[in-house]
Every structure is written in C-alpha cells, then in structure tokens.
Amino acid sequence: CYATPIISGSGAISGVVAIYRAASATPTAQEEHLIDRFAKIAGITIENAQLDSDLRLQVELLQRLPVSAWTLKPDGTPDFVNQVWLELAGQPLDFVRSNPEAWMTAIHPEDREAATRSFWDGVHSGRDFALEYRSLRARDGTYRWHVSHAVALRDSDGQIFRFVGTSTDIDDQKRADE
C-alpha cells in the first residue's frame, strides 16, 4: 500500500489517497509523482466543492434577506438585485439592468426628483449615499416608504468597482411617527 494525504489549500488534511498492489513493491518515482498529483487534484476538487456549497448558501441568503439588496456598476447601472427587490417592484431583471434610471420608474412621482438627485450625487461623487422615497409595491399597487443606503466598494487603487446597497421598507414606522 502506498498512501499520501489529500491536503486542502488551507493545509488541512481532508483525506488520504491509498494505492494497493497485489504484490509487495515500492512505487516508482513516476508512480509516486502521479499519485501525489492525483491527491493534489482531489484536494482542490474537495475544496472547490466546499466553496461552491458555501457560495450557494450565501447567494440563497442574499436572495431571501428581509430587505431589498442590490449592486450598481460604477456608472450607476444596476447589475444585481435580489429576489425580494424583484418581487417588490414587479420589474424583470432585464428591465432593471437596462439603464441606470430604470428602477426609478417605481418611485412616486413626487419623490422622483429628490431621489434621483441623491442617487446621482452619490454615484458621481463616489461617496456612500442614502435616500428616502415612496416606492410602488407591485403586488397591491400601493406606495410604501423606503430608505436606501449604498456604500462604495473600492479596489486597491481606490477606484470604485461597485456600489452595494439595501432598500428597507419603513412605511409602518413612518406612519407610526406621523
């Protein structure tokens, strides 16, 4: 029997590759090399499977957060909105991604100018931003108050590569305050 550990990228042993022979023999250098390569590939495969599983869980959590979550390209064009957002707005993802202001069609006409100004001030300045507005809820056709917060994500050179944001329904709180 010749055995070698399966080692993950973090250095943890996640298994063992064992090769058994009917007759006692020492593996050749080439056989040892092939077995070691197989163990390395097995380690990468196991680690990738775990990373894939973790990523799928994170995506599912992001899709089901109790708030709308979204990301914007540096020019302000949405490139991701979670399922909660899509259900709230009743807009297809292709429409939301069609241009930076597509999502604004769901904002109450009286709030659109201020929301648009806050949005573009944040995007153009590269600063985090927040806005409060009434948004149309597709399932019942009512407008509800929301607050959106976005943060700018920057690369190692300080350049924005995404804005990440959430929109939270604050209608019940707003009405209680009034």
Secondary structure in CASP SS format (residue, H / E / C, confidence):
PFRMAT SS
TARGET T0000
AUTHOR 0000-0000-0000
METHOD secondary structure of the structure
MODEL  1
C C 1.00
Y E 1.00
A E 1.00
T E 1.00
P E 1.00
I E 1.00
I E 1.00
S C 1.00
G C 1.00
S C 1.00
G C 1.00
A C 1.00
I E 1.00
S E 1.00
G E 1.00
V E 1.00
V E 1.00
A E 1.00
I E 1.00
Y C 1.00
R C 1.00
A C 1.00
A C 1.00
S C 1.00
A C 1.00
T C 1.00
P C 1.00
T C 1.00
A H 1.00
Q H 1.00
E H 1.00
E H 1.00
H H 1.00
L H 1.00
I H 1.00
D H 1.00
R H 1.00
F H 1.00
A H 1.00
K H 1.00
I H 1.00
A H 1.00
G H 1.00
I H 1.00
T H 1.00
I H 1.00
E H 1.00
N H 1.00
A H 1.00
Q H 1.00
L H 1.00
D H 1.00
S H 1.00
D H 1.00
L H 1.00
R H 1.00
L H 1.00
Q H 1.00
V H 1.00
E H 1.00
L H 1.00
L H 1.00
Q H 1.00
R H 1.00
L C 1.00
P C 1.00
V C 1.00
S E 1.00
A E 1.00
W E 1.00
T E 1.00
L E 1.00
K C 1.00
P C 1.00
D C 1.00
G C 1.00
T C 1.00
P E 1.00
D E 1.00
F E 1.00
V E 1.00
N C 1.00
Q H 1.00
V H 1.00
W H 1.00
L H 1.00
E H 1.00
L H 1.00
A H 1.00
G C 1.00
Q C 1.00
P C 1.00
L H 1.00
D H 1.00
F H 1.00
V H 1.00
R C 1.00
S C 1.00
N C 1.00
P C 1.00
E C 1.00
A H 1.00
W H 1.00
M H 1.00
T H 1.00
A H 1.00
I E 1.00
H C 1.00
P H 1.00
E H 1.00
D H 1.00
R H 1.00
E H 1.00
A H 1.00
A H 1.00
T H 1.00
R H 1.00
S H 1.00
F H 1.00
W H 1.00
D H 1.00
G H 1.00
V H 1.00
H H 1.00
S H 1.00
G C 1.00
R C 1.00
D C 1.00
F E 1.00
A E 1.00
L E 1.00
E E 1.00
Y E 1.00
R E 1.00
S E 1.00
L E 1.00
R E 1.00
A C 1.00
R C 1.00
D C 1.00
G C 1.00
T E 1.00
Y E 1.00
R E 1.00
W E 1.00
H E 1.00
V E 1.00
S E 1.00
H E 1.00
A E 1.00
V E 1.00
A E 1.00
L E 1.00
R E 1.00
D C 1.00
S C 1.00
D C 1.00
G C 1.00
Q C 1.00
I E 1.00
F E 1.00
R E 1.00
F E 1.00
V E 1.00
G E 1.00
T E 1.00
S E 1.00
T E 1.00
D E 1.00
I C 1.00
D H 1.00
D H 1.00
Q H 1.00
K H 1.00
R H 1.00
A H 1.00
D H 1.00
E C 1.00
END
